[in-house]
Amino acid sequence: MKIRATLIASVALALLPILPLRAQLFGENKRILRFGFAGGVVVPRTGATIRTFRTGVTGQGFLLLQLPGGLPAIRLNADYAKMDLDQATSDLGGTRTILDAVAGLKVNLLPGPIRPYVLAGVGAFNVKDVLSATASTSSGLPNTNSMLNVGIDGGAGITIKIGPIDAMVETRLQNVWTKQGGFIDTKSIQSFPVSFGILF
């Protein structure tokens, strides 16, 4: 019994220095203001149109302000996305870029080093469609249509604490309300950004 007790005590003493390190590496981050970057793919969904876009690329930067008392965090996002026209469904070439600024809330569903979360927000979206010069106008100049519209942004993700940073993966739905017009004839533009990033 004495040998077993001595062994247990020795193991416990050996683990003591590791416990603060484990808390530092994997415990929940308590900073009030944080910032992050992410990138990935954006999957377009333009509705019932004769022209569609291919999956493109997206990038984002954001600030996260943690409110006191267990309230949700405020998240301020700036996103950029670019997609090309799918020439398998259209004889025209072109691109769509979306630049947006979104203010919303982020809610962690569970505490701890691995935290699933949901988020929702509203913002301004600048949607710019450009047809290639070869197929757009008789003058040979690109046909450009740019719109600034209101939209919503919501989704879910998960963060994993790794030392002083968090790794994250998330997917969102962005829905932009537009006026009828442009060479993509739709009143609502939807896209699904899927991003991987880090949070400092």
C-alpha positions as CSV (number, residue, x, y, z in Angstrom):
1,M,0.0,0.0,0.0
2,K,2.8,2.4,0.9
3,I,4.5,1.7,-2.5
4,R,1.2,2.4,-4.3
5,A,0.6,5.6,-2.3
6,T,4.2,6.8,-3.0
7,L,3.8,6.1,-6.7
8,I,0.5,8.0,-6.9
9,A,2.0,10.9,-5.0
10,S,5.0,10.9,-7.3
11,V,2.8,11.0,-10.4
12,A,0.7,13.8,-9.0
13,L,3.8,15.9,-8.2
14,A,5.1,15.3,-11.7
15,L,1.8,16.4,-13.3
16,L,1.5,19.6,-11.3
17,P,3.8,21.7,-13.6
18,I,1.8,20.5,-16.6
19,L,-1.6,21.6,-15.4
20,P,-1.0,25.3,-15.7
21,L,0.6,24.7,-19.1
22,R,-2.5,22.7,-20.2
23,A,-4.8,25.4,-19.0
24,Q,-2.7,28.0,-20.9
25,L,-2.7,25.9,-24.1
26,F,-6.3,24.6,-24.1
27,G,-8.3,26.8,-21.7
28,E,-10.8,29.4,-23.0
29,N,-9.4,32.7,-24.1
30,K,-10.6,35.6,-21.9
31,R,-9.4,38.6,-23.9
32,I,-12.1,41.3,-24.5
33,L,-11.0,42.4,-28.0
34,R,-9.7,39.9,-30.5
35,F,-9.1,39.9,-34.3
36,G,-9.0,37.2,-36.9
37,F,-8.5,36.3,-40.5
38,A,-9.9,33.5,-42.6
39,G,-10.2,32.4,-46.2
40,G,-11.7,29.6,-48.3
41,V,-14.3,29.0,-51.0
42,V,-17.6,30.7,-51.7
43,V,-20.4,28.7,-53.3
44,P,-22.9,30.9,-55.2
45,R,-26.6,30.4,-55.5
46,T,-28.2,32.9,-57.8
47,G,-31.7,31.4,-58.1
48,A,-33.4,30.5,-61.4
49,T,-31.3,32.3,-63.9
50,I,-29.9,31.3,-67.3
51,R,-26.4,32.2,-66.2
52,T,-24.7,30.8,-63.2
53,F,-21.4,31.3,-61.4
54,R,-18.7,28.8,-60.5
55,T,-17.5,28.3,-56.9
56,G,-15.0,31.1,-56.2
57,V,-12.6,32.3,-53.5
58,T,-13.3,34.4,-50.4
59,G,-11.4,36.1,-47.6
60,Q,-12.4,37.9,-44.5
61,G,-11.0,39.9,-41.6
62,F,-13.0,40.6,-38.4
63,L,-12.9,42.1,-34.9
64,L,-14.6,40.3,-32.0
65,L,-15.7,42.3,-28.9
66,Q,-16.6,40.1,-25.9
67,L,-19.4,41.7,-23.9
68,P,-19.4,41.2,-20.1
69,G,-21.7,39.0,-18.1
70,G,-21.9,36.1,-20.5
71,L,-23.5,38.2,-23.2
72,P,-22.9,37.3,-26.9
73,A,-19.8,38.8,-28.6
74,I,-20.1,41.5,-31.2
75,R,-18.4,40.6,-34.4
76,L,-17.5,43.1,-37.1
77,N,-16.7,41.5,-40.5
78,A,-15.2,42.7,-43.8
79,D,-15.5,40.1,-46.6
80,Y,-14.3,39.8,-50.2
81,A,-15.5,37.2,-52.7
82,K,-14.8,36.6,-56.4
83,M,-16.6,34.2,-58.7
84,D,-16.5,33.6,-62.5
85,L,-19.4,33.0,-64.8
86,D,-19.8,29.3,-65.7
87,Q,-19.3,29.2,-69.4
88,A,-20.8,25.8,-69.6
89,T,-24.2,27.5,-69.1
90,S,-23.4,30.7,-70.9
91,D,-21.5,31.8,-74.0
92,L,-20.3,34.9,-72.1
93,G,-17.3,35.4,-69.8
94,G,-17.5,37.5,-66.7
95,T,-16.9,37.8,-63.0
96,R,-18.8,38.8,-59.9
97,T,-17.1,40.4,-56.8
98,I,-18.8,41.0,-53.5
99,L,-17.3,43.3,-50.9
100,D,-19.3,43.6,-47.7
101,A,-19.2,45.0,-44.1
102,V,-21.3,43.1,-41.6
103,A,-22.1,43.8,-37.9
104,G,-23.5,40.9,-35.9
105,L,-23.5,38.7,-32.8
106,K,-21.5,35.5,-32.1
107,V,-22.9,33.1,-29.5
108,N,-20.8,30.2,-28.2
109,L,-23.0,27.1,-27.6
110,L,-20.5,25.4,-25.2
111,P,-17.7,26.5,-23.0
112,G,-14.2,25.1,-23.1
113,P,-11.3,24.7,-25.5
114,I,-13.6,23.4,-28.3
115,R,-16.5,25.7,-28.8
116,P,-19.2,25.4,-31.4
117,Y,-20.9,28.7,-32.2
118,V,-23.6,30.4,-34.2
119,L,-23.6,33.9,-35.6
120,A,-26.0,36.4,-37.3
121,G,-25.7,39.9,-38.6
122,V,-26.8,42.5,-41.1
123,G,-24.7,44.7,-43.3
124,A,-24.0,46.5,-46.6
125,F,-22.9,44.5,-49.7
126,N,-21.4,45.9,-52.9
127,V,-22.0,43.4,-55.7
128,K,-20.1,44.1,-58.9
129,D,-20.8,42.1,-62.1
130,V,-18.4,42.5,-65.1
131,L,-18.9,40.9,-68.5
132,S,-15.9,40.4,-70.6
133,A,-15.2,43.0,-73.2
134,T,-15.2,40.5,-76.1
135,A,-18.9,39.6,-75.7
136,S,-20.5,42.5,-73.9
137,T,-20.7,45.7,-76.0
138,S,-20.1,46.8,-79.6
139,S,-17.5,49.3,-78.3
140,G,-15.4,46.5,-77.0
141,L,-15.6,47.9,-73.4
142,P,-16.6,45.7,-70.5
143,N,-20.2,45.8,-69.3
144,T,-20.1,46.6,-65.6
145,N,-23.0,46.7,-63.2
146,S,-22.3,47.7,-59.5
147,M,-24.9,47.7,-56.8
148,L,-24.8,48.6,-53.1
149,N,-27.5,46.6,-51.2
150,V,-28.5,45.5,-47.7
151,G,-28.2,41.9,-46.8
152,I,-28.1,39.4,-43.9
153,D,-25.3,37.0,-42.9
154,G,-25.7,34.0,-40.6
155,G,-24.1,30.7,-40.0
156,A,-22.3,28.4,-37.6
157,G,-18.7,27.2,-36.9
158,I,-16.3,25.8,-34.4
159,T,-13.2,27.1,-32.7
160,I,-10.4,25.1,-31.2
161,K,-7.9,26.8,-28.8
162,I,-4.3,26.2,-29.6
163,G,-2.1,28.2,-27.2
164,P,-2.7,31.9,-27.5
165,I,-4.8,31.5,-30.8
166,D,-7.9,29.8,-31.9
167,A,-8.2,27.8,-35.1
168,M,-11.7,28.1,-36.7
169,V,-13.8,26.7,-39.4
170,E,-17.2,28.1,-40.3
171,T,-19.9,28.2,-43.0
172,R,-22.4,31.0,-43.5
173,L,-25.3,32.0,-45.7
174,Q,-25.3,35.5,-47.1
175,N,-28.5,36.8,-48.6
176,V,-28.4,40.1,-50.5
177,W,-31.6,41.9,-51.5
178,T,-31.1,43.6,-54.9
179,K,-33.3,45.5,-57.4
180,Q,-34.1,43.7,-60.6
181,G,-31.2,44.4,-63.0
182,G,-27.7,43.5,-64.0
183,F,-26.8,40.6,-66.3
184,I,-27.8,38.2,-63.6
185,D,-31.5,38.8,-63.4
186,T,-32.4,38.3,-59.8
187,K,-33.8,40.2,-56.8
188,S,-31.9,38.1,-54.2
189,I,-28.3,37.0,-54.4
190,Q,-27.2,34.1,-52.1
191,S,-23.8,32.8,-51.4
192,F,-22.3,30.3,-49.0
193,P,-18.8,31.2,-47.8
194,V,-16.9,28.3,-46.2
195,S,-13.8,29.6,-44.3
196,F,-10.8,28.4,-42.4
197,G,-8.9,30.8,-40.2
198,I,-7.2,31.9,-37.0
199,L,-8.3,34.1,-34.2
200,F,-5.7,36.1,-32.1
